[in-house]
């Protein structure tokens, strides 16, 4: 596991607090859109939408774990990578 010490960990944590809020918003949007698609169109559309984001998260998590990150750090990074797309709006 790579780490530049406590100072780097602290700086990384401070830098991602806002990103975590944005990622939570992205997660909520995915859930709402998947539910709306499943409700108002074919159920398959909602499953494809949710499944695509789920697959992206699991794939990213696998890559982060393969790089040697701890489970907690890998999960946080995979979550941020998957759901911070709402920054673009």
C-alpha positions as CSV (number, residue, x, y, z in Angstrom):
1,X,0.0,0.0,0.0
2,X,1.4,3.4,-0.9
3,X,1.1,6.4,1.4
4,X,3.1,9.6,1.8
5,X,2.3,9.8,5.4
6,X,-0.3,11.4,7.6
7,X,-0.1,14.8,6.0
8,X,-0.9,13.4,2.6
9,X,-3.8,11.4,4.0
10,X,-5.2,14.5,5.7
11,X,-4.9,16.5,2.5
12,X,-6.5,13.8,0.5
13,X,-9.4,13.6,3.0
14,X,-10.0,17.3,2.9
15,X,-9.9,17.4,-0.8
16,X,-12.6,14.8,-1.2
17,X,-15.2,15.9,1.3
18,X,-17.0,18.0,-1.3
19,X,-16.5,15.3,-3.9
20,X,-18.3,12.8,-1.6
21,X,-21.3,15.1,-1.4
22,X,-21.3,15.3,-5.2
23,X,-21.0,11.5,-5.4
24,X,-23.9,11.0,-3.1
25,X,-26.0,13.3,-5.4
26,X,-24.9,11.2,-8.4
27,X,-25.9,8.0,-6.6
28,X,-29.3,9.4,-5.8
29,X,-29.8,10.5,-9.5
30,X,-28.9,7.0,-10.7
31,X,-31.4,5.4,-8.3
32,X,-34.1,7.9,-9.2
33,X,-33.6,7.6,-13.0
34,X,-33.4,3.8,-12.7
35,X,-36.7,3.7,-10.8
36,X,-38.4,6.1,-13.2
37,X,-37.3,4.1,-16.2
38,X,-38.4,0.9,-14.6
39,X,-41.8,2.5,-13.7
40,X,-42.6,4.4,-16.9
41,X,-40.9,2.3,-19.6
42,X,-39.7,-1.3,-19.8
43,X,-38.3,-2.7,-16.6
44,X,-35.2,-3.7,-18.5
45,X,-34.2,-0.1,-19.1
46,X,-34.1,0.6,-15.4
47,X,-32.1,-2.6,-14.8
48,X,-29.6,-1.7,-17.5
49,X,-29.1,1.7,-16.1
50,X,-28.5,0.5,-12.6
51,X,-26.5,-2.4,-13.7
52,X,-24.2,-0.3,-15.8
53,X,-23.3,1.9,-12.9
54,X,-23.0,-1.2,-10.7
55,X,-20.6,-2.8,-13.1
56,X,-18.5,0.3,-13.4
57,X,-18.3,0.5,-9.6
58,X,-17.3,-3.2,-9.3
59,X,-14.8,-3.0,-12.1
60,X,-13.2,0.1,-10.6
61,X,-13.1,-1.5,-7.2
62,X,-11.3,-4.5,-8.6
63,X,-8.7,-2.3,-10.3
64,X,-8.1,-0.3,-7.1
65,X,-7.7,-3.5,-5.0
66,X,-5.4,-4.9,-7.7
67,X,-3.2,-1.8,-7.3
68,X,-2.8,-2.7,-3.6
69,X,-5.1,-0.2,-1.9
70,X,-6.9,-1.1,1.3
71,X,-10.6,-2.1,0.9
72,X,-11.8,1.2,2.5
73,X,-9.6,3.4,0.3
74,X,-10.4,1.4,-2.8
75,X,-14.1,1.5,-2.1
76,X,-14.0,5.3,-1.5
77,X,-12.1,5.9,-4.7
78,X,-14.3,3.6,-6.8
79,X,-17.4,5.3,-5.4
80,X,-16.0,8.8,-6.2
81,X,-15.0,7.6,-9.7
82,X,-18.4,6.1,-10.5
83,X,-20.7,8.8,-9.1
84,X,-19.0,12.2,-9.4
85,X,-20.2,12.6,-12.9
86,X,-22.7,15.2,-11.6
87,X,-19.8,17.7,-11.5
88,X,-20.3,18.0,-15.3
89,X,-23.7,19.6,-14.9
